[in-house]
Amino acid sequence: MADLDREIQLKEEEISERLKGMRDEALRRFEAINGPSSLHKFHAHIGRNNNTFVDSVRMQFQSSDDFIARWLDGLRVEVLQNREVIARRRRFGGMKRTVELIPEMLQDEFLRNYIYLFLERNFYRNFVGRVRAKPEECLWQLWFGPGNLSWGLFISPAHRLGEWTNDKSQMRREPYHYWTIGHVMETGLVVPDSEEPMTFGSVGNFLQFYETVLARVSNSEYEKQISKLYLDHVKQSAPPEGMPLLIPELRYGGKEAKHLYRLDFCVLNPYIMRMVGFEISPASSHMAIAGITSKTQVQLNESLATKWAKESDKRNRYFRDFGISVVTFADPELADIESCFTAIVSALEERPENIVTLGGAEAALQEAFDAIEL
């Protein structure tokens, strides 16, 4: 990671030097289009629309070229939406706006190169925010916990007008991996009726909170065993901050005390953007039917069908609305709880098979070429 950071820094410095050498001529050409101006105003026309022409909060960009291409496409949309205003200004005169200035500048090859370099530098200056996978908006805030005991995990929490929300301008800049223990350490957990998040001085303090509060509120011995295995697993991980949080009792309907469904456990893996829920489903609790001795076979079948329909609806809703697939541990699996946890570990530990950087790809290509025998 340190090598990648250094590579990005060098790339940004190289682009800055090139821009510095082009700056005077670029400003002269800009003034030929827009009249006397300043470097600050010139740059403002290029840089202040990064969140207008492209949705930097939600979009993930594959490269600087991808970022520039989408930026231009967003500008195209703005031009179409403002074509009447542009036509009126051309007929009657008036101050040119960015949506008209940029297309005019792009007709000048020198200015076009300058603009593209300026956007490329912006891409590298915000590299993490530009290339990181962006979660769906429904996952920007998560609420978990049973009954009235709910906690929130927000990507970039902000308390505004008496409500907790996300600071959208900050979300893409957050350095931590979403939904990990490091995420919790940076933002804390949101408490519904408090204006300050619950924070933890150390990973050890958070793990203690997980053990003494989050794990203990469950009435299921199976869930308590899995929580213990998770805590042991985290303590053996290096660094623990990178471990995805095993979220207990993820609520379908948010923070309200009365909510439709909860998932026993959930792993949102930010490294591969895979969302997996885990249901502890012994027949004694999930398929129990009251008054079974007084029911006919038809009534029993109807009751079982109703139970199963509710269980299916729960899984379908989590997948449809959150993209969360659900793994169910029934009685045969629960007989070996460590085997169940092994499946959870797979969701916690899964990482991309290969991360390719420009420098790494070039080195690997040269190595493969040099290894060819004559």
Backbone torsions as a table, in degrees:
resi	resn	phi	psi	omega
1	MET	NA	-36.9	179.2
2	ALA	-62.7	-38.3	178.9
3	ASP	-64.5	-40.9	179.3
4	LEU	-65.3	-43.1	178.0
5	ASP	-58.6	-43.2	-179.7
6	ARG	-66.5	-40.0	178.6
7	GLU	-61.6	-42.6	179.3
8	ILE	-65.5	-43.1	179.2
9	GLN	-60.7	-44.6	179.9
10	LEU	-64.5	-38.2	179.1
11	LYS	-63.9	-44.4	179.2
12	GLU	-63.0	-42.8	179.8
13	GLU	-64.6	-39.7	178.6
14	GLU	-62.2	-45.6	-179.3
15	ILE	-64.6	-40.0	179.6
16	SER	-60.7	-39.9	179.0
17	GLU	-65.6	-40.5	178.9
18	ARG	-65.3	-42.1	178.8
19	LEU	-64.0	-39.8	179.7
20	LYS	-59.7	-40.2	179.8
21	GLY	-70.8	-23.2	-177.6
22	MET	-97.0	-9.2	-165.0
23	ARG	-60.1	-49.2	-175.7
24	ASP	-62.3	-44.9	-179.2
25	GLU	-68.0	-37.2	179.0
26	ALA	-63.7	-42.7	179.7
27	LEU	-65.5	-40.3	178.9
28	ARG	-60.3	-42.7	-179.3
29	ARG	-71.1	-34.4	176.7
30	PHE	-64.9	-40.9	-179.9
31	GLU	-67.1	-27.7	176.8
32	ALA	-66.6	-25.5	179.8
33	ILE	-90.9	-39.1	-169.2
34	ASN	-118.6	1.9	-178.5
35	GLY	87.5	178.0	-178.6
36	PRO	-52.2	134.8	-175.8
37	SER	-152.9	-169.0	178.2
38	SER	-130.3	161.7	178.4
39	LEU	-60.8	-37.7	-179.9
40	HIS	-61.0	-46.7	-179.7
41	LYS	-67.3	-38.2	177.6
42	PHE	-58.8	-50.2	-179.4
43	HIS	-66.1	-32.4	-179.2
44	ALA	-62.3	-37.4	179.5
45	HIS	-62.7	-30.9	-178.9
46	ILE	-84.8	-45.9	-166.8
47	GLY	-90.1	-19.7	-171.5
48	ARG	-82.8	-2.5	-176.7
49	ASN	-109.3	17.3	-178.6
50	ASN	-62.3	-28.6	178.1
51	ASN	-100.0	5.7	174.2
52	THR	-100.0	-48.8	-178.8
53	PHE	-76.8	-29.5	176.1
54	VAL	-132.0	153.0	178.5
55	ASP	-94.0	86.5	-175.8
56	SER	-66.9	-22.5	179.6
57	VAL	-70.0	-41.6	-173.1
58	ARG	-100.5	-26.5	-172.6
59	MET	-82.9	146.0	170.8
60	GLN	-113.4	128.5	-176.3
61	PHE	-107.1	137.9	-176.9
62	GLN	-82.5	-24.4	-176.8
63	SER	-165.2	174.2	176.4
64	SER	-65.3	-36.3	177.5
65	ASP	-63.2	-39.6	178.2
66	ASP	-62.8	-42.9	179.0
67	PHE	-62.2	-46.5	-178.4
68	ILE	-65.2	-41.9	-179.3
69	ALA	-61.7	-41.9	-179.9
70	ARG	-71.6	-33.6	176.2
71	TRP	-61.3	-45.0	178.8
72	LEU	-65.5	-37.8	179.0
73	ASP	-66.8	-37.3	176.1
74	GLY	-66.2	-36.7	175.7
75	LEU	-63.8	-40.6	177.9
76	ARG	-57.5	-44.2	179.2
77	VAL	-61.7	-41.5	179.4
78	GLU	-64.2	-39.1	178.6
79	VAL	-61.9	-45.1	179.8
80	LEU	-62.8	-38.0	-179.1
81	GLN	-72.7	-22.1	-176.5
82	ASN	-113.8	20.0	-173.6
83	ARG	-64.0	-34.1	179.0
84	GLU	-67.5	-40.0	178.1
85	VAL	-64.3	-42.8	179.6
86	ILE	-64.1	-43.2	179.8
87	ALA	-63.2	-39.8	-179.7
88	ARG	-66.2	-39.9	178.5
89	ARG	-64.7	-37.6	179.4
90	ARG	-65.2	-33.5	-179.5
91	ARG	-77.0	-41.6	-170.8
92	PHE	-112.5	-3.8	-178.7
93	GLY	81.7	179.0	-178.8
94	GLY	130.4	172.8	-177.0
95	MET	-69.6	131.6	178.2
96	LYS	-75.4	140.4	177.3
97	ARG	-99.2	165.2	-177.9
98	THR	-53.2	-40.9	-175.2
99	VAL	-63.8	-18.8	175.4
100	GLU	-100.1	-35.8	-177.1
101	LEU	-65.3	-45.2	-176.3
102	ILE	-59.9	-49.5	178.0
103	PRO	-58.1	-35.7	177.2
104	GLU	-66.9	-42.0	179.1
105	MET	-64.5	-35.6	-177.9
106	LEU	-66.7	-16.4	176.6
107	GLN	-76.1	-17.1	176.2
108	ASP	-93.6	118.3	-174.5
109	GLU	-58.7	-40.1	-179.5
110	PHE	-64.5	-46.6	179.0
111	LEU	-66.8	-35.7	178.2
112	ARG	-61.7	-44.8	177.8
113	ASN	-63.1	-38.7	179.4
114	TYR	-64.2	-45.1	-179.7
115	ILE	-62.7	-44.1	-179.4
116	TYR	-64.1	-40.2	176.7
117	LEU	-64.4	-41.2	179.0
118	PHE	-60.3	-43.0	179.7
119	LEU	-71.2	-35.6	177.5
120	GLU	-64.1	-40.8	177.0
121	ARG	-63.3	-40.6	177.3
122	ASN	-60.4	-39.3	178.0
123	PHE	-59.3	-46.1	-177.9
124	TYR	-75.3	-30.2	176.7
125	ARG	-66.8	-27.0	179.9
126	ASN	-118.1	39.2	-168.8
127	PHE	-56.9	-48.2	-177.4
128	VAL	-61.0	-46.8	-179.7
129	GLY	-66.3	-30.1	-178.3
130	ARG	-77.7	-39.1	-171.9
131	VAL	-99.0	-13.1	-177.7
132	ARG	-69.1	147.9	176.1
133	ALA	-66.2	137.1	-177.3
134	LYS	-105.9	126.5	-179.8
135	PRO	-73.6	157.4	173.5
136	GLU	-62.1	152.8	-175.3
137	GLU	-59.4	-29.6	-179.5
138	CYS	-65.3	-15.3	-179.3
139	LEU	-104.0	7.6	179.3
140	TRP	-70.1	-26.3	174.2
141	GLN	-138.2	132.1	-179.2
142	LEU	-120.2	140.4	175.2
143	TRP	-120.8	134.5	-178.3
144	PHE	-142.1	161.7	-179.1
145	GLY	115.7	155.8	-177.1
146	PRO	-87.7	151.9	171.1
147	GLY	51.4	-128.3	-179.1
148	ASN	-82.7	-7.4	-178.7
149	LEU	-92.4	90.4	-178.7
150	SER	-123.1	145.5	175.5
151	TRP	-129.8	150.1	179.8
152	GLY	-114.7	141.1	173.5
153	LEU	-117.9	109.0	-177.8
154	PHE	-107.8	149.3	179.5
155	ILE	-67.3	-43.7	178.5
156	SER	-145.5	78.2	-169.6
157	PRO	-65.1	139.8	175.7
158	ALA	-145.0	132.9	179.8
159	HIS	-97.8	112.4	-175.3
160	ARG	-135.0	131.4	177.5
161	LEU	52.7	39.2	175.5
162	GLY	80.1	5.2	-179.0
163	GLU	-129.7	151.4	174.9
164	TRP	-86.6	134.0	177.4
165	THR	-145.1	-174.8	176.5
166	ASN	-106.2	141.6	172.1
167	ASP	-82.1	97.0	-173.4
168	LYS	-62.4	-32.4	-179.3
169	SER	-68.7	-22.0	-177.0
170	GLN	-97.0	-22.2	-171.1
171	MET	-53.5	-48.5	-175.2
172	ARG	-72.1	-14.0	-178.4
173	ARG	-92.8	-10.8	-176.6
174	GLU	-59.9	130.9	-174.5
175	PRO	-79.4	-19.2	-175.1
176	TYR	-83.2	160.0	173.2
177	HIS	-78.5	131.9	-178.1
178	TYR	-56.9	144.9	170.1
179	TRP	63.1	24.4	176.4
180	THR	-105.7	173.6	175.0
181	ILE	-62.8	-35.5	175.5
182	GLY	-60.9	-36.0	175.2
183	HIS	-60.4	-47.7	179.8
184	VAL	-61.9	-39.8	-178.6
185	MET	-65.7	-32.3	-178.2
186	GLU	-80.4	-43.4	-172.9
187	THR	-101.9	-20.9	-171.2
188	GLY	74.0	-175.0	177.4
189	LEU	-110.4	137.1	-179.7
190	VAL	-80.5	133.2	173.7
191	VAL	-107.7	126.2	-169.3
192	PRO	-50.5	-44.3	-172.9
193	ASP	-98.7	14.8	-179.6
194	SER	-114.6	144.7	177.9
195	GLU	-86.9	-5.7	178.1
196	GLU	-122.3	138.8	177.7
197	PRO	-72.0	157.9	174.3
198	MET	-81.6	116.8	-176.6
199	THR	-110.6	164.0	-175.4
200	PHE	-131.5	130.8	-175.6
201	GLY	-70.1	-22.7	-178.1
202	SER	-155.7	163.8	176.1
203	VAL	-60.1	-38.1	178.9
204	GLY	-59.9	-39.6	178.1
205	ASN	-64.6	-41.0	178.9
206	PHE	-66.3	-42.5	179.5
207	LEU	-62.6	-35.5	175.9
208	GLN	-64.3	-41.3	176.6
209	PHE	-62.5	-42.2	179.1
210	TYR	-60.3	-43.8	-176.5
211	GLU	-71.2	-45.1	-171.6
212	THR	-88.7	-17.1	-178.9
213	VAL	-119.0	-64.5	-173.2
214	LEU	-61.6	-42.1	-178.4
215	ALA	-75.9	-29.3	-173.7
216	ARG	-81.4	-20.8	-178.3
217	VAL	-72.3	-14.8	178.9
218	SER	-77.9	143.2	175.6
219	ASN	-92.1	-4.1	-176.8
220	SER	-92.2	124.2	176.1
221	GLU	-65.1	-33.0	177.5
222	TYR	-62.2	-44.7	-179.6
223	GLU	-64.7	-38.4	178.6
224	LYS	-64.4	-39.0	178.5
225	GLN	-65.7	-42.2	179.6
226	ILE	-65.7	-39.6	177.5
227	SER	-60.0	-41.8	179.3
228	LYS	-64.5	-43.0	178.5
229	LEU	-62.8	-38.0	178.5
230	TYR	-64.1	-45.8	-179.9
231	LEU	-61.5	-41.3	177.2
232	ASP	-62.5	-39.8	-179.0
233	HIS	-65.2	-42.9	-179.7
234	VAL	-63.6	-42.5	-178.1
235	LYS	-63.1	-25.2	-180.0
236	GLN	-92.7	-2.8	-177.1
237	SER	-90.5	148.7	178.9
238	ALA	-135.2	119.6	-9.8
239	PRO	-84.5	150.2	-178.7
240	PRO	-65.6	-24.6	-178.5
241	GLU	-60.7	-25.8	-178.5
242	GLY	-82.4	-6.7	-177.2
243	MET	-76.9	128.2	173.8
244	PRO	-57.6	144.0	178.3
245	LEU	-73.0	132.2	170.9
246	LEU	-84.5	98.7	-171.1
247	ILE	-80.7	120.4	179.3
248	PRO	-90.5	139.2	173.0
249	GLU	56.7	53.5	178.3
250	LEU	-68.3	123.7	-175.1
251	ARG	-84.0	138.6	176.0
252	TYR	-76.2	-38.6	-172.5
253	GLY	-102.1	12.7	177.2
254	GLY	89.9	-150.5	-168.0
255	LYS	-83.4	-12.9	-176.0
256	GLU	-59.7	141.9	-177.2
257	ALA	-59.7	-41.2	176.8
258	LYS	-91.7	112.6	-178.0
259	HIS	-135.7	156.1	-171.2
260	LEU	-72.3	-51.2	-173.9
261	TYR	-140.7	159.0	169.2
262	ARG	-138.4	146.0	171.5
263	LEU	-96.6	135.3	-177.6
264	ASP	-56.7	-47.4	176.2
265	PHE	-143.2	156.8	177.5
266	CYS	-149.9	140.7	174.1
267	VAL	-120.6	120.0	172.6
268	LEU	-106.9	103.8	-174.0
269	ASN	-88.6	108.6	-175.2
270	PRO	-74.8	-15.8	-175.3
271	TYR	-76.8	-28.9	179.2
272	ILE	-127.1	4.0	-178.8
273	MET	52.5	47.1	175.1
274	ARG	-111.5	130.1	-176.1
275	MET	-113.6	121.0	-177.4
276	VAL	-131.8	129.3	173.7
277	GLY	-104.3	155.3	179.9
278	PHE	-129.7	124.8	179.5
279	GLU	-109.1	126.2	173.5
280	ILE	-88.5	110.8	-166.4
281	SER	-130.5	66.1	173.1
282	PRO	-70.0	145.3	-178.9
283	ALA	-60.5	-29.4	-176.9
284	SER	-61.2	-26.0	-179.6
285	SER	-111.6	-36.6	-173.9
286	HIS	-89.7	-19.2	-179.3
287	MET	-125.4	15.1	179.2
288	ALA	-71.3	137.9	-179.4
289	ILE	-125.9	124.3	-179.1
290	ALA	-71.6	146.6	176.4
291	GLY	63.9	35.0	-174.4
292	ILE	-62.6	-31.9	-177.3
293	THR	-69.8	-21.4	-177.9
294	SER	-98.3	1.9	-177.0
295	LYS	-96.8	144.4	172.2
296	THR	-76.7	170.1	179.0
297	GLN	-61.5	-38.3	179.1
298	VAL	-64.8	-45.0	179.2
299	GLN	-63.8	-39.9	179.0
300	LEU	-62.5	-44.9	179.1
301	ASN	-62.5	-40.3	178.8
302	GLU	-63.8	-40.7	178.8
303	SER	-65.0	-42.3	178.3
304	LEU	-64.5	-39.1	178.9
305	ALA	-64.1	-39.3	178.3
306	THR	-65.0	-43.3	178.6
307	LYS	-60.3	-48.0	-176.3
308	TRP	-67.2	-36.0	177.4
309	ALA	-61.1	-40.2	178.9
310	LYS	-66.7	-42.5	178.0
311	GLU	-62.7	-40.8	179.8
312	SER	-67.2	-40.3	178.9
313	ASP	-60.8	-39.7	179.0
314	LYS	-59.9	-49.7	-178.3
315	ARG	-65.9	-41.1	-179.3
316	ASN	-64.0	-39.8	-178.6
317	ARG	-67.1	-42.6	179.4
318	TYR	-63.1	-37.7	179.7
319	PHE	-72.5	-44.4	-177.3
320	ARG	-65.4	-43.8	-171.2
321	ASP	-94.8	-21.9	-177.7
322	PHE	-124.5	-9.6	-175.7
323	GLY	72.8	22.1	-177.7
324	ILE	-97.0	118.3	172.1
325	SER	-83.7	149.1	-174.5
326	VAL	-118.9	127.1	172.7
327	VAL	-100.4	131.7	-177.0
328	THR	-110.4	128.5	174.0
329	PHE	-102.0	108.9	177.7
330	ALA	-96.1	-175.4	-173.1
331	ASP	-52.2	-45.2	-179.2
332	PRO	-59.9	-40.6	179.3
333	GLU	-71.2	-38.2	-176.0
334	LEU	-69.0	-14.3	175.9
335	ALA	-65.0	-22.4	177.4
336	ASP	-126.4	85.7	-172.2
337	ILE	-66.1	-30.1	178.9
338	GLU	-68.8	-32.2	175.6
339	SER	-67.0	-37.9	175.2
340	CYS	-60.8	-43.7	-177.8
341	PHE	-67.4	-29.4	176.3
342	THR	-59.1	-38.8	177.2
343	ALA	-65.8	-36.3	177.8
344	ILE	-68.4	-40.1	178.2
345	VAL	-58.5	-38.5	178.7
346	SER	-59.2	-40.0	177.9
347	ALA	-70.4	-34.9	-179.8
348	LEU	-71.4	-36.9	-169.5
349	GLU	-97.7	-8.5	-175.4
350	GLU	-63.9	133.6	-178.8
351	ARG	-134.7	161.6	177.0
352	PRO	-57.7	143.7	-177.8
353	GLU	-66.1	-35.7	-175.5
354	ASN	-153.8	131.6	175.9
355	ILE	-110.1	117.1	-175.3
356	VAL	-105.3	129.5	171.7
357	THR	-114.0	161.7	-179.3
358	LEU	-58.1	-50.1	-179.8
359	GLY	-62.5	-41.2	180.0
360	GLY	-65.2	-40.8	-180.0
361	ALA	-65.7	-40.5	179.0
362	GLU	-63.9	-42.8	-179.9
363	ALA	-65.6	-40.8	-179.4
364	ALA	-66.5	-38.7	178.0
365	LEU	-63.7	-45.2	-179.9
366	GLN	-64.1	-38.9	179.2
367	GLU	-63.7	-43.8	179.9
368	ALA	-65.6	-39.0	-179.0
369	PHE	-67.0	-42.8	-179.3
370	ASP	-66.9	-24.7	-176.9
371	ALA	-80.7	-9.5	-179.8
372	ILE	-70.4	127.3	-178.6
373	GLU	-83.2	137.5	178.1
374	LEU	-76.2	NA	NA
